[in-house]
Amino acid sequence: MSALLEVRDLQRWFPVKGGILSGTRDHVKAVDGVSFDVRRGEVLSLVGESGSGKSTIGRTVLRLDTPTGGRIRFDGHDITDLTRAGMRPLRPRMQLVFQDPYASLNPRHTVEQIIAAPLEIHGARMNAAERRRRVEEALALVGLLPQHASRYPHEFSGGQRQRVGIARALITRPDFLIADEPVSALDVSIQAQVVNLLLELREQLGLTILFIAHDLAVVGHISDRIAVLYLGRLVELAETRSLFTRPRHPYTEALLSAAPIPDPTLKRQRIVLQGDIPSPLNPPSGCSFRTRCRYALPACSASRPPLREVAPGHFKACIRDDLVLAADAA
């Protein structure tokens, strides 16, 4: 299966100023050399702690942020250095679902105005009746009714608002969708509905989805493959079943141990990581996880371990090939 999105050695550094009259003193390395592909029609999930660089990758891939280094290819075209004008024809094909369904919708606009906005922004030539028909089609796709078009965001629940946000992203009929923590602000009872909706849309519309989350239970349900991030670096990449049944990186093992199991008869040993995640302003030498890893050796500080294939389709960035790590107990 060919890749719709190819990311190679992506970097996104943010400058730190020394003072009003001083120049750049240092850089916050939010994303530091990340490479992955997103195959056509698949759901690839990015997971990791807050501050690991997940959302920054999403924004940079869409060219909402300018990459510091590396290359980004979309549908075979290098978009790394495209200007805003150069990106404009591609925008309808690359859409974003925001994390917060409350802050991402304009409270002064009706649902019809919100969903139709991308059509106006991208210069779609259609009359009012055609625009209304497209809005109603988008509402139907996400399980809302035509009469909802005349309402305002405050009249909806959190789950319904997120459906409106998804409808807005789909109105331009994109090929590629980035869902940035789309269920983290919702009640647990609503999260499954939104995740199942995204899966249905993937099948119905042939969408390719980059799903960003920190909840492994959600990620395990929706993903074909999972990429695990730590401090702006990719530490493991594998198919979902392979990653859950045989994790190869100690950080993935710790994440799995923290995921809740919906069965009181099952137990798992919780791995509590010591200390806080290091600052991306001054990351550790060598393996960035070594300062919190219970398997760390002196050699882990010598050089940064490359992401290498250790089993078919399973990649890790760790020098410890002798470890047998705990898998998902569920």
C-alpha contacts under 8 A as a table, 3 or more apart, distances in Angstrom:
res1	aa1	res2	aa2	distance
1	M	39	R	6.30
1	M	40	R	6.79
2	S	39	R	5.69
2	S	40	R	6.22
3	A	6	E	6.50
3	A	37	D	5.99
3	A	38	V	5.47
3	A	39	R	3.96
3	A	40	R	5.60
3	A	75	D	7.39
4	L	37	D	7.60
4	L	38	V	5.95
4	L	39	R	5.48
4	L	40	R	5.22
4	L	74	F	5.78
4	L	75	D	4.78
4	L	76	G	7.33
4	L	208	T	7.80
5	L	37	D	5.61
5	L	38	V	5.09
5	L	39	R	6.93
5	L	72	I	7.42
5	L	73	R	5.77
5	L	74	F	4.70
5	L	75	D	6.28
5	L	76	G	7.94
6	E	35	S	7.79
6	E	36	F	6.25
6	E	37	D	4.52
6	E	38	V	6.59
6	E	72	I	5.84
6	E	73	R	5.01
6	E	74	F	6.51
7	V	10	L	6.43
7	V	34	V	7.29
7	V	35	S	5.07
7	V	36	F	5.28
7	V	37	D	6.07
7	V	61	V	7.91
7	V	70	G	7.62
7	V	71	R	5.99
7	V	72	I	4.76
7	V	73	R	6.51
8	R	33	G	7.56
8	R	34	V	6.43
8	R	35	S	4.33
8	R	36	F	6.66
8	R	70	G	5.56
8	R	71	R	5.22
8	R	72	I	6.54
9	D	32	D	7.52
9	D	33	G	4.07
9	D	34	V	4.79
9	D	35	S	5.10
9	D	69	G	7.14
9	D	70	G	4.59
9	D	71	R	6.78
10	L	31	V	6.90
10	L	32	D	6.53
10	L	33	G	4.82
10	L	34	V	4.88
10	L	35	S	6.42
10	L	67	P	6.96
10	L	68	T	7.63
10	L	69	G	5.68
10	L	70	G	4.23
10	L	71	R	6.28
10	L	72	I	7.65
11	Q	29	K	7.60
11	Q	30	A	7.75
11	Q	31	V	4.97
11	Q	32	D	4.63
11	Q	33	G	5.23
11	Q	34	V	6.95
11	Q	67	P	5.93
11	Q	68	T	5.18
11	Q	69	G	4.75
11	Q	70	G	6.02
12	R	29	K	6.45
12	R	30	A	5.87
12	R	31	V	4.89
12	R	32	D	6.59
12	R	56	T	7.62
12	R	57	I	7.97
12	R	60	T	7.57
12	R	66	T	7.46
12	R	67	P	5.09
12	R	68	T	4.83
12	R	69	G	6.87
13	W	27	H	5.80
13	W	28	V	5.42
13	W	29	K	4.55
13	W	30	A	5.75
13	W	31	V	6.67
13	W	32	D	7.61
13	W	67	P	7.85
13	W	68	T	5.96
14	F	27	H	5.32
14	F	28	V	5.01
14	F	29	K	6.64
14	F	30	A	7.25
15	P	24	T	5.92
15	P	25	R	7.42
15	P	26	D	6.02
15	P	27	H	4.45
15	P	28	V	6.38
16	V	24	T	5.56
16	V	25	R	5.57
16	V	26	D	5.12
16	V	27	H	5.41
16	V	28	V	6.97
17	K	20	I	7.71
17	K	22	S	6.64
17	K	23	G	5.76
17	K	24	T	4.47
17	K	25	R	5.27
17	K	26	D	7.18
18	G	21	L	7.93
18	G	22	S	5.22
18	G	23	G	6.11
18	G	24	T	6.06
18	G	25	R	5.00
19	G	22	S	4.88
19	G	23	G	7.33
22	S	25	R	7.83
24	T	27	H	7.72
26	D	281	L	7.37
27	H	281	L	6.02
28	V	280	P	5.35
28	V	281	L	4.30
28	V	282	N	7.75
29	K	32	D	5.83
29	K	232	G	6.95
29	K	280	P	5.16
29	K	281	L	6.08
30	A	51	G	7.74
30	A	52	S	7.23
30	A	53	G	5.42
30	A	56	T	7.16
30	A	231	L	7.14
30	A	232	G	5.26
30	A	280	P	6.13
31	V	34	V	6.89
31	V	52	S	7.97
31	V	53	G	5.65
31	V	56	T	7.19
31	V	57	I	6.96
31	V	231	L	7.56
31	V	232	G	4.09
31	V	233	R	6.47
32	D	232	G	5.33
32	D	233	R	5.77
33	G	70	G	7.32
33	G	232	G	7.81
33	G	233	R	6.47
34	V	232	G	7.57
34	V	233	R	5.85
34	V	234	L	5.90
35	S	234	L	7.63
38	V	42	E	6.99
38	V	43	V	7.69
38	V	44	L	6.34
38	V	208	T	7.57
38	V	209	I	8.00
38	V	210	L	7.41
39	R	42	E	5.68
39	R	208	T	7.30
40	R	207	L	7.74
40	R	208	T	5.58
41	G	202	R	7.10
41	G	206	G	5.65
41	G	207	L	5.49
41	G	208	T	4.43
41	G	209	I	7.47
42	E	207	L	7.64
42	E	208	T	5.31
42	E	209	I	6.39
42	E	223	S	7.77
42	E	224	D	6.16
43	V	208	T	6.18
43	V	209	I	4.73
43	V	210	L	5.89
43	V	211	F	6.71
43	V	222	I	7.00
43	V	223	S	5.03
43	V	224	D	5.36
43	V	225	R	6.78
44	L	209	I	6.43
44	L	210	L	5.09
44	L	211	F	6.07
44	L	223	S	5.72
44	L	224	D	6.05
44	L	225	R	5.00
44	L	226	I	5.70
44	L	227	A	7.28
45	S	210	L	5.76
45	S	211	F	4.47
45	S	212	I	5.61
45	S	213	A	7.18
45	S	219	V	6.51
45	S	223	S	5.97
45	S	225	R	6.44
45	S	226	I	4.79
45	S	227	A	6.02
46	L	54	K	6.24
46	L	210	L	7.42
46	L	211	F	6.25
46	L	212	I	4.87
46	L	213	A	6.35
46	L	214	H	8.00
46	L	226	I	6.15
46	L	227	A	4.96
46	L	228	V	5.96
46	L	229	L	6.90
47	V	54	K	7.01
47	V	212	I	6.29
47	V	213	A	5.31
47	V	214	H	5.01
47	V	215	D	7.55
47	V	216	L	7.50
47	V	219	V	7.90
47	V	226	I	7.31
47	V	227	A	6.36
47	V	228	V	5.04
47	V	229	L	6.03
48	G	52	S	5.88
48	G	54	K	7.28
48	G	213	A	7.46
48	G	214	H	5.47
48	G	228	V	5.87
48	G	229	L	5.08
48	G	230	Y	6.10
49	E	52	S	5.61
49	E	214	H	6.28
49	E	229	L	7.90
49	E	230	Y	7.19
50	S	53	G	7.77
50	S	214	H	7.68
51	G	54	K	7.63
51	G	231	L	6.88
52	S	229	L	5.95
52	S	230	Y	5.05
52	S	231	L	4.44
52	S	232	G	5.11
52	S	233	R	7.72
53	G	56	T	5.15
53	G	57	I	6.16
53	G	229	L	7.31
53	G	230	Y	7.79
53	G	231	L	6.73
53	G	232	G	4.94
54	K	57	I	5.33
54	K	58	G	6.53
54	K	212	I	6.43
54	K	213	A	7.96
54	K	229	L	7.26
54	K	232	G	7.83
55	S	58	G	4.96
55	S	59	R	6.22
55	S	180	D	6.51
55	S	212	I	7.06
56	T	59	R	5.16
56	T	60	T	6.00
56	T	65	D	7.82
57	I	60	T	5.09
57	I	61	V	5.94
58	G	61	V	5.25
58	G	62	L	6.42
58	G	178	I	6.78
58	G	180	D	7.42
58	G	210	L	7.97
58	G	212	I	7.95
59	R	62	L	5.24
59	R	63	R	6.21
59	R	64	L	5.15
59	R	65	D	5.70
60	T	63	R	4.71
60	T	64	L	5.71
60	T	65	D	4.61
60	T	66	T	6.11
60	T	67	P	6.07
61	V	64	L	7.65
61	V	65	D	7.95
61	V	72	I	6.78
62	L	65	D	7.59
62	L	94	M	6.93
63	R	66	T	5.86
63	R	67	P	7.64
63	R	80	T	7.66
63	R	87	M	7.97
67	P	70	G	7.18
67	P	80	T	7.23
70	G	80	T	7.90
71	R	78	D	7.20
71	R	79	I	7.84
71	R	80	T	5.56
72	I	78	D	5.86
72	I	79	I	5.80
72	I	80	T	5.16
73	R	76	G	5.77
73	R	77	H	5.16
73	R	78	D	4.28
73	R	79	I	5.71
73	R	80	T	7.21
74	F	77	H	5.24
74	F	78	D	6.46
74	F	79	I	6.73
78	D	81	D	7.69
79	I	82	L	5.27
79	I	87	M	7.47
82	L	85	A	7.73
82	L	86	G	5.20
82	L	87	M	6.01
83	T	86	G	4.87
83	T	87	M	6.16
84	R	87	M	5.14
84	R	88	R	6.23
85	A	88	R	5.20
85	A	89	P	7.96
86	G	89	P	6.92
87	M	90	L	5.39
87	M	91	R	6.31
88	R	91	R	5.30
88	R	92	P	7.98
88	R	122	H	7.79
89	P	92	P	6.98
90	L	93	R	5.47
90	L	94	M	6.62
91	R	94	M	5.21
91	R	95	Q	6.92
92	P	95	Q	6.65
92	P	118	P	7.94
92	P	122	H	7.27
92	P	172	T	5.28
92	P	173	R	7.10
92	P	174	P	5.79
93	R	172	T	7.15
93	R	173	R	6.86
93	R	174	P	3.90
93	R	175	D	5.18
93	R	176	F	6.10
94	M	174	P	5.75
94	M	175	D	6.54
94	M	176	F	4.93
94	M	177	L	5.94
94	M	178	I	7.75
95	Q	169	A	5.47
95	Q	170	L	7.59
95	Q	174	P	6.47
95	Q	176	F	6.45
95	Q	177	L	5.02
95	Q	178	I	6.33
96	L	169	A	6.17
96	L	177	L	5.78
96	L	178	I	4.83
96	L	179	A	6.00
96	L	180	D	7.35
97	V	165	G	6.25
97	V	166	I	5.93
97	V	169	A	6.40
97	V	177	L	7.40
97	V	178	I	6.19
97	V	179	A	4.75
97	V	180	D	6.10
97	V	182	P	6.58
98	F	101	P	6.92
98	F	104	S	6.56
98	F	165	G	7.33
98	F	179	A	6.59
98	F	180	D	5.51
98	F	181	E	7.18
98	F	182	P	6.14
99	Q	104	S	7.98
99	Q	179	A	7.68
99	Q	180	D	5.42
99	Q	181	E	4.88
99	Q	182	P	4.61
99	Q	183	V	7.01
99	Q	184	S	6.99
99	Q	185	A	6.91
100	D	103	A	5.58
100	D	104	S	6.03
100	D	162	Q	7.92
100	D	182	P	7.27
100	D	185	A	6.10
101	P	104	S	5.48
101	P	105	L	6.61
101	P	158	G	6.44
101	P	159	G	7.99
101	P	161	R	5.45
101	P	162	Q	4.99
101	P	165	G	6.83
101	P	185	A	7.64
102	Y	105	L	6.15
102	Y	153	P	7.88
102	Y	158	G	7.25
102	Y	161	R	7.12
103	A	106	N	7.52
104	S	165	G	7.62
105	L	114	I	7.10
105	L	153	P	6.84
105	L	161	R	7.94
105	L	165	G	7.33
106	N	109	H	5.61
106	N	114	I	7.16
106	N	153	P	7.54
107	P	110	T	7.74
107	P	152	Y	6.56
107	P	153	P	5.77
107	P	154	H	6.87
108	R	152	Y	7.33
109	H	112	E	7.95
109	H	113	Q	5.83
109	H	114	I	6.25
109	H	152	Y	6.40
109	H	153	P	7.90
110	T	113	Q	5.20
110	T	114	I	6.26
110	T	149	A	6.70
110	T	150	S	5.65
110	T	151	R	5.42
110	T	152	Y	4.63
110	T	153	P	7.12
111	V	114	I	5.01
111	V	115	I	6.09
111	V	148	H	7.00
111	V	149	A	4.83
111	V	150	S	6.15
111	V	151	R	5.90
111	V	152	Y	5.85
111	V	153	P	6.80
111	V	164	V	7.19
112	E	115	I	5.33
112	E	116	A	5.91
112	E	132	R	7.49
112	E	135	V	6.41
112	E	149	A	4.62
112	E	150	S	6.29
113	Q	116	A	5.21
113	Q	117	A	5.96
114	I	117	A	5.43
114	I	168	R	6.86
115	I	118	P	6.99
115	I	135	V	6.37
115	I	164	V	7.22
115	I	165	G	7.70
115	I	167	A	6.47
115	I	168	R	4.24
115	I	169	A	7.88
115	I	171	I	6.85
116	A	119	L	5.44
116	A	120	E	6.76
116	A	131	R	6.93
116	A	135	V	6.33
116	A	168	R	7.09
116	A	171	I	7.22
117	A	120	E	5.25
117	A	121	I	6.14
117	A	168	R	7.87
118	P	121	I	4.92
118	P	122	H	5.98
118	P	168	R	7.28
118	P	171	I	7.22
118	P	172	T	6.86
119	L	122	H	5.36
119	L	123	G	6.13
119	L	124	A	5.17
119	L	171	I	7.32
119	L	172	T	6.65
120	E	123	G	5.09
120	E	124	A	6.00
121	I	124	A	7.86
126	M	129	A	7.97
126	M	130	E	5.75
126	M	131	R	6.23
127	N	130	E	5.38
127	N	131	R	6.20
128	A	131	R	5.08
128	A	132	R	6.08
129	A	132	R	5.12
129	A	133	R	6.21
130	E	133	R	5.05
130	E	134	R	6.32
131	R	134	R	5.16
131	R	135	V	6.27
132	R	135	V	5.05
132	R	136	E	6.19
133	R	136	E	5.11
133	R	137	E	6.19
134	R	137	E	5.03
134	R	138	A	6.25
134	R	171	I	6.96
135	V	138	A	5.11
135	V	139	L	6.20
135	V	149	A	7.71
135	V	171	I	7.02
136	E	139	L	4.98
136	E	140	A	6.13
136	E	145	L	7.53
136	E	146	P	5.38
136	E	149	A	7.54
137	E	140	A	5.13
137	E	141	L	6.29
138	A	141	L	5.11
138	A	142	V	6.69
138	A	167	A	5.09
138	A	168	R	7.47
138	A	170	L	6.61
138	A	171	I	5.92
139	L	142	V	5.42
139	L	143	G	6.32
139	L	144	L	4.94
139	L	145	L	6.26
139	L	146	P	6.76
139	L	164	V	7.29
139	L	167	A	5.99
140	A	143	G	5.07
140	A	144	L	5.40
140	A	145	L	6.26
140	A	146	P	7.50
141	L	144	L	7.57
141	L	167	A	7.31
141	L	201	L	7.59
142	V	163	R	5.75
142	V	164	V	7.63
142	V	166	I	7.24
142	V	167	A	6.29
142	V	197	L	6.96
143	G	163	R	7.75
144	L	148	H	6.82
144	L	160	Q	7.91
144	L	163	R	7.78
145	L	148	H	5.50
145	L	149	A	7.73
146	P	149	A	5.79
147	Q	150	S	6.24
147	Q	151	R	7.74
148	H	151	R	5.45
151	R	155	E	6.72
152	Y	155	E	5.72
152	Y	156	F	7.67
153	P	156	F	5.68
153	P	161	R	6.50
154	H	157	S	7.80
156	F	159	G	7.98
156	F	160	Q	5.69
156	F	161	R	5.99
157	S	160	Q	5.19
157	S	161	R	6.16
158	G	161	R	5.09
158	G	162	Q	6.32
158	G	186	L	6.24
159	G	162	Q	5.17
159	G	163	R	6.35
159	G	186	L	6.56
159	G	190	I	6.06
159	G	191	Q	7.82
159	G	194	V	7.22
160	Q	163	R	4.94
160	Q	164	V	6.35
161	R	164	V	4.99
161	R	165	G	6.35
162	Q	165	G	4.88
162	Q	166	I	6.21
162	Q	182	P	7.49
162	Q	194	V	7.88
163	R	166	I	5.00
163	R	167	A	6.12
163	R	194	V	7.50
164	V	167	A	4.99
164	V	168	R	6.21
165	G	168	R	5.12
165	G	169	A	6.42
166	I	169	A	5.07
166	I	170	L	6.28
167	A	170	L	5.04
167	A	171	I	6.13
168	R	171	I	5.38
169	A	172	T	6.91
169	A	173	R	7.99
169	A	174	P	7.72
169	A	177	L	7.79
170	L	173	R	5.13
170	L	174	P	6.23
171	I	174	P	7.91
174	P	177	L	7.00
174	P	207	L	7.49
175	D	206	G	7.41
175	D	207	L	5.40
175	D	208	T	6.19
176	F	207	L	5.94
176	F	208	T	4.84
176	F	209	I	5.88
176	F	210	L	7.85
177	L	207	L	6.95
177	L	208	T	6.20
177	L	209	I	4.82
177	L	210	L	6.34
178	I	209	I	5.72
178	I	210	L	4.75
178	I	211	F	5.98
178	I	212	I	7.58
179	A	182	P	5.66
179	A	209	I	7.15
179	A	210	L	6.27
179	A	211	F	4.88
179	A	212	I	6.01
180	D	211	F	6.32
180	D	212	I	4.82
180	D	213	A	6.91
181	E	184	S	5.56
181	E	211	F	7.37
181	E	212	I	5.26
181	E	213	A	4.84
181	E	214	H	7.72
182	P	185	A	7.39
182	P	212	I	7.91
182	P	213	A	7.90
183	V	186	L	5.28
183	V	191	Q	5.34
183	V	194	V	7.02
183	V	195	V	7.66
184	S	191	Q	7.78
184	S	213	A	7.71
186	L	190	I	6.26
186	L	191	Q	6.07
187	D	190	I	5.33
187	D	191	Q	6.30
188	V	191	Q	5.13
188	V	192	A	7.28
189	S	192	A	6.58
189	S	193	Q	7.71
190	I	193	Q	5.32
190	I	194	V	6.61
191	Q	194	V	5.36
191	Q	195	V	6.24
192	A	195	V	5.07
192	A	196	N	5.97
192	A	218	V	7.88
193	Q	196	N	5.21
193	Q	197	L	6.08
194	V	197	L	4.94
194	V	198	L	6.32
195	V	198	L	5.19
195	V	199	L	6.42
195	V	218	V	7.62
195	V	222	I	6.78
196	N	199	L	5.03
196	N	200	E	6.18
196	N	222	I	7.83
197	L	200	E	5.07
197	L	201	L	6.16
198	L	201	L	5.05
198	L	202	R	6.09
199	L	202	R	5.02
199	L	203	E	6.45
199	L	222	I	6.76
200	E	203	E	5.25
200	E	204	Q	6.04
201	L	204	Q	4.93
201	L	205	L	5.61
201	L	206	G	7.44
201	L	207	L	7.00
202	R	205	L	5.57
202	R	206	G	5.13
202	R	207	L	4.55
202	R	208	T	6.88
202	R	209	I	7.69
203	E	206	G	5.42
203	E	207	L	7.20
211	F	219	V	7.94
211	F	223	S	7.89
213	A	216	L	7.72
213	A	218	V	7.91
213	A	219	V	6.92
214	H	219	V	7.91
215	D	218	V	5.54
215	D	219	V	6.29
215	D	259	A	7.35
216	L	219	V	4.80
216	L	220	G	5.77
216	L	255	L	7.65
216	L	256	L	7.15
216	L	259	A	6.31
217	A	220	G	5.27
217	A	221	H	6.58
217	A	259	A	6.66
217	A	260	P	7.65
218	V	221	H	5.35
218	V	222	I	6.58
219	V	222	I	5.45
219	V	223	S	5.69
219	V	226	I	7.70
220	G	223	S	5.80
220	G	240	T	6.32
220	G	244	F	7.98
223	S	226	I	6.55
223	S	240	T	6.40
224	D	239	E	5.96
224	D	240	T	5.75
225	R	237	L	7.28
225	R	238	A	5.59
225	R	239	E	4.08
225	R	240	T	4.91
226	I	237	L	5.74
226	I	238	A	5.70
226	I	239	E	6.17
226	I	240	T	5.83
226	I	243	L	7.53
227	A	234	L	6.87
227	A	235	V	7.76
227	A	236	E	5.82
227	A	237	L	4.37
227	A	238	A	6.76
228	V	234	L	5.86
228	V	235	V	5.78
228	V	236	E	5.14
228	V	237	L	6.29
228	V	252	T	7.02
229	L	232	G	6.29
229	L	233	R	5.48
229	L	234	L	4.57
229	L	235	V	5.84
229	L	236	E	7.41
230	Y	233	R	5.36
230	Y	234	L	6.40
230	Y	235	V	6.62
230	Y	251	Y	7.97
230	Y	288	S	7.53
230	Y	289	F	7.23
231	L	277	I	7.51
231	L	278	P	7.54
231	L	279	S	8.00
231	L	280	P	6.39
231	L	283	P	7.77
231	L	288	S	6.91
232	G	280	P	7.63
234	L	237	L	7.56
234	L	307	L	7.39
234	L	317	A	7.39
235	V	249	H	6.90
235	V	251	Y	7.92
235	V	307	L	6.79
235	V	316	K	5.45
235	V	317	A	4.80
235	V	318	C	7.46
236	E	248	R	7.35
236	E	249	H	6.43
236	E	252	T	7.49
236	E	307	L	7.41
236	E	314	H	7.61
236	E	315	F	5.49
236	E	316	K	4.27
236	E	317	A	6.35
237	L	243	L	7.82
237	L	313	G	7.95
237	L	314	H	5.88
237	L	315	F	5.04
237	L	316	K	6.46
238	A	242	S	6.32
238	A	243	L	5.66
238	A	313	G	5.94
238	A	314	H	4.42
238	A	315	F	6.23
239	E	242	S	5.36
239	E	243	L	6.15
239	E	313	G	7.03
239	E	314	H	7.06
240	T	243	L	5.24
240	T	244	F	6.21
241	R	244	F	5.24
241	R	245	T	5.98
242	S	245	T	5.33
242	S	246	R	5.67
242	S	247	P	7.19
242	S	314	H	7.54
243	L	246	R	5.42
243	L	247	P	4.81
243	L	248	R	7.59
243	L	314	H	7.92
244	F	247	P	6.13
244	F	256	L	7.55
244	F	327	A	5.97
244	F	328	D	5.38
245	T	327	A	5.02
245	T	328	D	5.92
246	R	325	L	7.09
246	R	326	A	7.37
246	R	327	A	5.37
247	P	250	P	7.79
247	P	252	T	6.18
247	P	253	E	6.07
247	P	325	L	6.33
247	P	326	A	7.30
247	P	327	A	6.16
248	R	252	T	7.35
248	R	253	E	7.70
248	R	316	K	6.45
248	R	323	L	7.83
248	R	324	V	7.76
248	R	325	L	6.69
249	H	252	T	5.39
249	H	253	E	6.49
249	H	316	K	6.29
249	H	317	A	7.26
249	H	318	C	6.48
249	H	325	L	7.80
250	P	253	E	4.97
250	P	254	A	6.33
250	P	293	C	6.83
250	P	295	Y	7.59
250	P	325	L	7.13
251	Y	254	A	5.10
251	Y	255	L	6.31
251	Y	289	F	7.37
251	Y	293	C	7.50
252	T	255	L	5.03
252	T	256	L	6.17
253	E	256	L	5.21
253	E	257	S	6.25
253	E	325	L	6.41
253	E	326	A	6.17
253	E	327	A	6.84
254	A	257	S	5.12
254	A	258	A	6.50
254	A	270	R	7.56
254	A	271	I	5.35
254	A	272	V	7.22
254	A	273	L	7.31
255	L	258	A	5.30
255	L	259	A	6.64
256	L	259	A	5.32
256	L	327	A	7.24
256	L	328	D	5.91
257	S	268	R	6.62
257	S	269	Q	6.45
257	S	270	R	4.98
257	S	271	I	5.91
257	S	328	D	7.12
258	A	270	R	6.03
258	A	271	I	7.14
261	I	264	P	7.46
261	I	266	L	7.16
261	I	267	K	7.99
261	I	329	A	7.98
261	I	330	A	6.55
263	D	266	L	5.73
264	P	267	K	7.50
266	L	329	A	7.26
266	L	330	A	7.42
267	K	329	A	7.22
268	R	329	A	6.12
273	L	292	R	5.96
273	L	293	C	7.36
274	Q	292	R	5.53
275	G	292	R	6.58
277	I	292	R	7.99
278	P	282	N	7.48
278	P	283	P	6.10
278	P	284	P	7.40
279	S	282	N	5.55
279	S	283	P	5.87
280	P	283	P	5.19
283	P	288	S	6.37
284	P	287	C	7.05
284	P	288	S	5.24
284	P	289	F	7.91
284	P	290	R	7.82
284	P	291	T	7.46
284	P	301	S	7.74
285	S	288	S	6.58
285	S	301	S	5.43
285	S	302	A	7.04
285	S	303	S	6.87
285	S	304	R	7.13
286	G	290	R	7.91
286	G	300	C	5.84
286	G	301	S	4.22
286	G	302	A	5.24
286	G	303	S	4.05
286	G	304	R	3.97
286	G	305	P	6.87
287	C	290	R	5.49
287	C	300	C	5.72
287	C	301	S	6.11
287	C	303	S	6.90
287	C	304	R	5.07
287	C	305	P	6.15
287	C	318	C	7.50
288	S	291	T	7.28
288	S	304	R	7.71
289	F	292	R	5.80
289	F	293	C	6.05
290	R	293	C	4.91
290	R	296	A	5.48
290	R	300	C	6.50
290	R	301	S	7.28
291	T	296	A	7.72
293	C	296	A	5.41
296	A	300	C	6.27
297	L	300	C	5.41
297	L	301	S	7.85
298	P	301	S	6.01
298	P	302	A	7.52
299	A	302	A	5.30
299	A	303	S	7.84
300	C	303	S	6.82
300	C	304	R	7.80
300	C	319	I	7.26
301	S	304	R	7.61
305	P	317	A	5.26
305	P	318	C	5.73
305	P	319	I	6.50
306	P	316	K	7.86
306	P	317	A	5.27
306	P	318	C	7.57
307	L	315	F	6.04
307	L	316	K	5.12
307	L	317	A	4.31
307	L	318	C	7.72
308	R	315	F	5.12
308	R	316	K	5.60
308	R	317	A	6.36
309	E	312	P	6.95
309	E	313	G	6.78
309	E	314	H	5.59
309	E	315	F	4.22
309	E	316	K	6.60
310	V	314	H	5.96
310	V	315	F	5.75
310	V	316	K	6.96
311	A	314	H	5.01
311	A	315	F	7.12
318	C	321	D	7.53
320	R	323	L	6.11
